[in-house]
Amino acid sequence: MIGICAAALVACAQTHSELPAANFVSPSEGPGPDYLIGPLDSLNIFVWRNQEVTTTVTVRPDGRISVPLIEDLSATGKTPTQLARDIEEKLSVYIRNPIVTVIVSGFVGPFAQQIRVVGEAVEPQSIPYRANMTLLDVMVSVGGLTEFAAGNRASLVRNEGGSQREYTVRISDLIRYGDTSANVTIYPGDVIIIPESFF
């Protein structure tokens, strides 16, 4: 039985491809993709010369916010600038030519962009995506591997063109042996699955 399971695992591993090593980020790195607002993000909404409608809100779990004079407004999936323009449009009914700035102060991001780590990490969790993020950054955020982890049998699941693709990642080589060739680039929405060692 153990032989059959091992053969199945080897077959599965052979169907997964490996990702190329991540490039080192230069000191003059540019900005990443625009940040999209997600549920539970904290937003400071500043309305110039209108202190009574300036406020701080948390995006509700349903992805909407309520601010003075506006009961419900969709916020998730928008950039802070897009949301500011939407608020200006709604406020223009009550205020002449409102100027709005949205500042994100607590970052969670939309579910589709969060990085999820499950299995034998010290602290499995979802973490917000950051520009130029690598596998090493993710593993630092989750506290590394447990003593029972089979880090070199870990998988990275990625959405590519509407379909899921699975890659093998060598987390043990990266964090236990310092093999930088095992450090790969992480993209928004990646899921990292770390199995338990059999012995």
N, C-alpha and C positions, 0 to 999 in steps of 0.2 A: 504493500500500500504506500509506504514511504517513497519507494522507487517511482511509483506512478505519479505521485504528487511532485516529486523533484523533477521528473521529466516534463510534466505540464508547466512547471515554473520556468524551466529552461526554454521551452517552446515559446512561452509568453514573452520572456526576456528577449528572445531573438526577434520577435515582431516589433519591439520598441527600438527606435533609433536614438542616437545621442545627439545632443545639441552642441554647436561649436562653443568654445570657451568665450567668455565675455571679455570685451576689450577693457583696458584700464581707462577710467574716466579722467580726462585731462583737467588741469586746474582751471582752464578757461571754459568749462562746460557751459553749454547754452541751456535755455529753459527746455523743459519737457513738454509733452502735450498739455493742452489747456486742462485745468482742474475742473472736474464736473462735481456739482453738489450732490450729496447723498443724504439718506435718512440719518437723523441724529447729528448732522453737522451743526455747529453753532455759528450763527450769522449775526454780524453787526450791520444794521441797515441805517445808514446816515442820509438824512434828507436835508440838503443845504438850506439854511435859514428857516427851518421848520422843526425845531427841537421837539415839539409835541408829537410828531410822528416818527421821530428817530427812535430806534428801538433795537434790542437784542433778542433774537429768537432762536429756538432749536427746531430744526426741520423734523416734523412729526414722522412717525413710522410709516404713514401713508404717503410720504413724499411731499406734503404740502406745508405751507406756513400761513399764519394769520398775523397781520400787522395792523396798526391803527388805520381805519378807513377801508381796509381790504380784508374780508373775512377768510377767504380761501384762495390760495394761489399755488400752483404747482411749482416746485423748486428743483426736484431731483432731475439729473441729466442735463442741467443747464450750467453754463459757466457763470461766475459771479457777475460778469458784465451783462450777459443775457438776462439774468434775473433782475438786475438794476433797471434795464430798459423796460421790462415787463411791469415793474413796480411804478416806474415813471408814467407809463401809459394809463395804469389804473388810477394813480393819484391825480392825473391831469383833469379828472372830472371835478376835483375839489380844490386843487392848487394850480395856479398858473405857472406853466413851465417848470415843473419840479426837476431838481437835479439830485439823483440818487446814486450812492456808492454802496456796494455790498462787499463787506470784508469777512472772509471766512476765518474764524479763530479757533475752531475745534474741528479737526479733520477726521472724517470717517470715509467719505466717498460713497458712490453708488455701489450696490451689491455687485454689479457686473464688472467693476474695476478692482474690487478687493482681492487680495491674495489670501487664499485659504490654505492652512497647513493642518493636516489631520494625521492621526496615528502616533508614532513613537517620537514626538517632539516633547521637550520638557514642558512647554506651555502651548499646546495646539490652539490655534485661534485664527481669526480673520484679521488682517492688517491692511491699512490703507496703502495703495500703490504710491510709490515715489518715483520721480524721474530718475533714470539711469540705475534702477534697482537691479541687484544681482542676487543669486542664490545665497551668497554669503551674508548679504544684508538681511535676507529673510530669516536665515538660521540664527543670526544674532538676536533678531526681534523675538523669536520663539524660545530662546534659551538653549539652543543646540539640541542634541539627540539624547534620549534616555539610554541607560546602560543596556537595554534590551533591543535597541533599534538595529535593524539591518539597513544601515544608511546607504550602502551601495546598491541596494535593490529598490530604492525609492523611485517613484514615478512622478513626472510632471505632466498634468493634463492641461491642454491648451486648446482654445477655440480658434480654429483657422478656417476662415471662409465659411462659417456656419456649421462646420463639423468639428468634432472633438478628435484631437490627435494626442497620443501618449508617447512620452519620451522617458528614457532611463536617465536618472541623475545619480552621480556618485558623491553623496553627501559625506560619507565617512572619509573618503579620500581627501575631500576638500577641508573639512574642519578638524579631522584627527591627524592627518598627515601633511596638511598644507599644500596639497596639489592644486595649484591655481588653474590648471587646465580643466578641472572639474567645476569651476565657477562659471555659471551660465547667466545670460541676461534673462530677467524676469519681465513679463508683460502683464498689463492689467487683466485680471480675471483668472490668472493661472492658479491651479490647484496642485499642491504638493502632497503626495500620499507616502507616508513612511511606514513600511511594514515592520512587524516584530520578528526578531531573529528566532530560528527554530531551536537554537542551543546557545 
